[in-house]
Amino acid sequence: MKTTQIKQQSGFTLIELAIVLVIIGVLVGSFLATLGARIDSSRRAEVQEDLEIIKKAILGYAISSGGPYLPCPCTNDCDIDTANPAGMEDRDAAAGTCTADAAAGYLGYLPWGTLGLKPSDSWNTLYSYWVDPAFSDDGTGAGSVFDLADAGTGQIRTRNPDGSATPLVANNVVAVVFTHGKNAYGGLSVDGVARPAIPAGNVDEADNADTNSAFISRTPSEAGSTTAGGEFDDIVFWISDYEIKARMVDAGLLP
């Protein structure tokens, strides 16, 4: 008499497969989150390096201008354009002053074409640029180039833990460059496309984009956070009147 042997086939049950898939999903999600954070960190570091280069270019412009005076913002044809010279400073040749006048708060985009720099930040958004008009007058018209007696009018503020905004650098800033960050709110793409408007809750980002001479520089906060001032990922860089004057004295352009 033959004995029939039943062979049991080994394999995963549906429950075991589900557990494996959940584990894989958690690992992939964790990897993607970590990768995204690393990419963001790398891009912010790249912007910080850009800002150091921009600073040197602005100071170099002031030295080579012979005035001395700082470059004007770009306010027209600032994105990449093959038909016309792009990213050039907008200066009134007759008056010697910037086209970005008081009505615009002397705010425009970094004149990357004039300075010989790359056009945009790590998120392909143009850098915004503000300049104190007293330090950008080239002396051609009725005005005059700056001297040791002139003081900057720009201000950099920051947020305190209690939510109040206090001066970080008070009333001696002559130039400000900032990136609109990853969210790019209120910016202009390198292709000339307007980025999304700044949401109503992003008070500090809105403060950087308005027409006054006060800017905010603080720790980033994500969308949905309860941080005073709202979501914020701008990276702000500035030049003080002390620094520009010292450079011009060293260059022999100021006594």
Stockholm file with secondary structure:
# STOCKHOLM 1.0

chainA/1-255         MKTTQIKQQSGFTLIELAIVLVIIGVLVGSFLATLGARIDSSRRAEVQEDLEIIKKAILGYAISSGGPYLPCPCTNDCDIDTANPAGMEDRDAAAGTCTADAAAGYLGYLPWGTLGLKPSDSWNTLYSYWVDPAFSDDGTGAGSVFDLADAGTGQIRTRNPDGSATPLVANNVVAVVFTHGKNAYGGLSVDGVARPAIPAGNVDEADNADTNSAFISRTPSEAGSTTAGGEFDDIVFWISDYEIKARMVDAGLLP
#=GR chainA/1-255 SS CCCCCCCCCCCCCHHHHHHHHHHHHHHHHHHHHHHHHHHHHHHHHHHHHHHHHHHHHHHHHHHHHSSCCCCCCBCSSCSCCSSSCCSCCCEETTTTEESSCGGGTTEEECCHHHHTCCSBCTTSBBCEEEECGGGTCCSSSSSCCCCTTCCCCEEEEEECTTSCEEEEEEEEEEEEEEECTTTCTTCBBTTSCBCCCCCTTCHHHHHHHSSSSEEECCCCBCTTCCCTTCSBCCEEEEEEHHHHHHHHHHTTSCC
#=GC SS_cons         CCCCCCCCCCCCCHHHHHHHHHHHHHHHHHHHHHHHHHHHHHHHHHHHHHHHHHHHHHHHHHHHHSSCCCCCCBCSSCSCCSSSCCSCCCEETTTTEESSCGGGTTEEECCHHHHTCCSBCTTSBBCEEEECGGGTCCSSSSSCCCCTTCCCCEEEEEECTTSCEEEEEEEEEEEEEEECTTTCTTCBBTTSCBCCCCCTTCHHHHHHHSSSSEEECCCCBCTTCCCTTCSBCCEEEEEEHHHHHHHHHHTTSCC
//
